[in-house]
Amino acid sequence: MNKKTYLPKVDAIERKWHLIDADGKVLGRLAVEVADKLRGKKKVIYTNHIDCGDFVVVTNAAKIVLTGKKLDQKTHFTFSGYPGGAKLKPYSVLMAEDPEKALMYAVKGMLPKNKLADKQLTRLKVYRDEKHSHGAQLTKAGG
């Protein structure tokens, strides 16, 4: 048997546009759905070392829900690299100020820790409410 593994050509990958309404959805479950679409995991041609994912537009990020006591207990940690440069921000504050970043952080944590993740994350567009500027792409792609 001389079977060969199919590898998709980078220029032959067809990228679709997906519109996801985040109204009332749980943060982690939504992040899994978005990360899978960004990576292209549901595609037949999926290969883990080739970027074959789609574009994702998420609207109503301000209406994302956290379950249990996560809104009060969960914190986002950043570190500047300097002594005393640690910053903790509770998710209650993060969701009130910038819910787009909360979703971006969750999706980024679910992508691979390599150069592909940076490319895939550029195809994620998150908006606080229903207004977005990608209407032309979504109607063309039927997404």
Number of C-alpha atoms within 10 A of each C-alpha: 3 4 5 6 6 9 10 14 10 10 7 8 14 9 13 16 20 20 16 17 18 23 16 13 17 14 19 17 11 19 22 16 12 26 27 17 22 26 26 22 16 10 13 7 15 17 16 12 10 16 18 24 25 23 23 24 20 23 22 20 26 20 18 22 18 18 10 8 8 13 16 12 10 14 16 13 10 11 11 9 8 7 7 8 9 11 11 11 12 15 20 16 14 16 20 9 12 14 21 20 14 20 23 17 12 18 23 17 14 15 20 15 10 9 8 15 19 13 14 23 18 11 15 19 17 20 18 17 15 12 10 13 10 12 12 9 14 17 10 10 12 11 15
